[in-house]
């Protein structure tokens, strides 16, 4: 019996320490003309941009990642704009956000 338990322990250790390889997934998201969608964020949801970060995708297109919020209604939207294609994609959105500041833990 000890042999079987020892054997199981040896066989299960590599599984628990195995690395998870990254993989690509297509997420459901809404994309469209960046001008119209930004207008919608402002007019329909009353959201304003509070953070933006520049990046580049794998084919060299210039991207802008940004977070929009409405502090009164507590709605938020995270978007990515592709400048070359003049396209905005909503990556995620929701309500009831909480701010965290550097140095403060959850």
DRENDO-1510 file (C-alpha; in Angstrom, 1 decimal, always signed):
<recs>
REC; n; res; u; v; w
REC; 1; UNK; +0.0; +0.0; +0.0 .
REC; 2; UNK; +2.9; +2.4; +0.8 .
REC; 3; UNK; +4.4; +1.6; -2.6 .
REC; 4; UNK; +1.1; +2.6; -4.3 .
REC; 5; UNK; +0.8; +5.9; -2.3 .
REC; 6; UNK; +4.5; +6.7; -3.0 .
REC; 7; UNK; +4.0; +6.0; -6.7 .
REC; 8; UNK; +0.9; +8.2; -6.9 .
REC; 9; UNK; +2.7; +11.0; -5.1 .
REC; 10; UNK; +5.6; +10.8; -7.7 .
REC; 11; UNK; +3.2; +10.7; -10.6 .
REC; 12; UNK; +1.1; +13.6; -9.4 .
REC; 13; UNK; +3.9; +16.0; -8.6 .
REC; 14; UNK; +4.7; +16.9; -12.2 .
REC; 15; UNK; +1.1; +17.5; -13.0 .
REC; 16; UNK; +0.7; +20.0; -10.1 .
REC; 17; UNK; +3.9; +21.9; -11.2 .
REC; 18; UNK; +3.2; +21.9; -14.9 .
REC; 19; UNK; +3.2; +25.2; -16.6 .
REC; 20; UNK; +0.0; +26.4; -18.3 .
REC; 21; UNK; +0.9; +27.4; -21.9 .
REC; 22; UNK; -0.7; +30.6; -23.3 .
REC; 23; UNK; -3.3; +30.1; -25.9 .
REC; 24; UNK; -5.4; +32.4; -28.2 .
REC; 25; UNK; -9.1; +32.9; -27.6 .
REC; 26; UNK; -11.6; +35.0; -29.5 .
REC; 27; UNK; -13.7; +37.0; -27.1 .
REC; 28; UNK; -17.1; +38.4; -27.9 .
REC; 29; UNK; -16.7; +42.1; -28.2 .
REC; 30; UNK; -18.4; +45.0; -29.9 .
REC; 31; UNK; -16.3; +46.9; -32.5 .
REC; 32; UNK; -17.1; +49.9; -34.7 .
REC; 33; UNK; -16.2; +53.3; -35.9 .
REC; 34; UNK; -14.1; +54.9; -33.1 .
REC; 35; UNK; -15.7; +58.4; -33.5 .
REC; 36; UNK; -19.2; +57.1; -33.1 .
REC; 37; UNK; -18.5; +54.7; -30.2 .
REC; 38; UNK; -16.5; +57.4; -28.2 .
REC; 39; UNK; -19.5; +59.8; -28.8 .
REC; 40; UNK; -21.8; +57.0; -27.4 .
REC; 41; UNK; -19.6; +56.6; -24.3 .
REC; 42; UNK; -19.8; +60.3; -23.6 .
REC; 43; UNK; -23.5; +60.9; -24.5 .
REC; 44; UNK; -25.3; +57.7; -23.6 .
REC; 45; UNK; -23.3; +56.7; -20.5 .
REC; 46; UNK; -21.8; +60.0; -19.4 .
REC; 47; UNK; -18.3; +58.3; -19.2 .
REC; 48; UNK; -15.0; +60.2; -19.4 .
REC; 49; UNK; -11.6; +58.8; -20.1 .
REC; 50; UNK; -9.4; +58.5; -17.0 .
REC; 51; UNK; -6.5; +56.3; -18.3 .
REC; 52; UNK; -4.8; +55.7; -21.6 .
REC; 53; UNK; -1.8; +53.6; -22.7 .
REC; 54; UNK; -0.3; +53.3; -26.1 .
REC; 55; UNK; +0.7; +50.0; -27.7 .
REC; 56; UNK; +1.3; +48.2; -31.0 .
REC; 57; UNK; -0.3; +45.0; -32.2 .
REC; 58; UNK; +1.5; +42.1; -33.9 .
REC; 59; UNK; +1.1; +43.7; -37.4 .
REC; 60; UNK; +2.4; +47.1; -36.3 .
REC; 61; UNK; -0.9; +49.0; -36.0 .
REC; 62; UNK; -0.9; +51.7; -33.3 .
REC; 63; UNK; -3.3; +50.9; -30.4 .
REC; 64; UNK; -4.6; +53.0; -27.6 .
REC; 65; UNK; -6.0; +51.2; -24.5 .
REC; 66; UNK; -8.2; +53.3; -22.3 .
REC; 67; UNK; -10.5; +53.2; -19.3 .
REC; 68; UNK; -13.7; +55.3; -19.3 .
REC; 69; UNK; -15.8; +55.8; -16.2 .
REC; 70; UNK; -18.9; +57.7; -14.9 .
REC; 71; UNK; -18.3; +58.2; -11.2 .
REC; 72; UNK; -22.0; +59.1; -10.6 .
REC; 73; UNK; -23.6; +56.0; -12.1 .
REC; 74; UNK; -20.5; +53.8; -11.4 .
REC; 75; UNK; -20.3; +52.5; -15.0 .
REC; 76; UNK; -17.0; +51.8; -16.7 .
REC; 77; UNK; -15.8; +50.7; -20.1 .
REC; 78; UNK; -12.4; +49.4; -21.2 .
REC; 79; UNK; -11.7; +50.0; -24.9 .
REC; 80; UNK; -8.9; +49.5; -27.5 .
REC; 81; UNK; -8.7; +51.9; -30.4 .
REC; 82; UNK; -6.8; +50.9; -33.6 .
REC; 83; UNK; -5.7; +54.2; -35.1 .
REC; 84; UNK; -4.9; +52.9; -38.6 .
REC; 85; UNK; -8.3; +51.2; -38.9 .
REC; 86; UNK; -10.2; +54.0; -37.0 .
REC; 87; UNK; -11.8; +51.2; -35.1 .
REC; 88; UNK; -12.7; +51.0; -31.4 .
REC; 89; UNK; -13.4; +47.6; -29.6 .
REC; 90; UNK; -15.1; +47.4; -26.2 .
REC; 91; UNK; -13.1; +44.8; -24.3 .
REC; 92; UNK; -15.2; +44.9; -21.2 .
REC; 93; UNK; -17.7; +47.1; -19.4 .
REC; 94; UNK; -19.7; +47.0; -16.2 .
REC; 95; UNK; -20.8; +48.9; -13.1 .
REC; 96; UNK; -20.0; +49.3; -9.4 .
REC; 97; UNK; -16.2; +49.8; -9.7 .
REC; 98; UNK; -13.8; +50.4; -6.9 .
REC; 99; UNK; -10.6; +52.5; -7.1 .
REC; 100; UNK; -7.3; +51.1; -5.8 .
REC; 101; UNK; -4.3; +53.3; -5.5 .
REC; 102; UNK; -0.6; +52.2; -5.7 .
REC; 103; UNK; +0.6; +50.9; -2.4 .
REC; 104; UNK; -2.8; +49.9; -1.1 .
REC; 105; UNK; -3.8; +46.3; -1.1 .
REC; 106; UNK; -7.2; +44.7; -1.6 .
</recs>
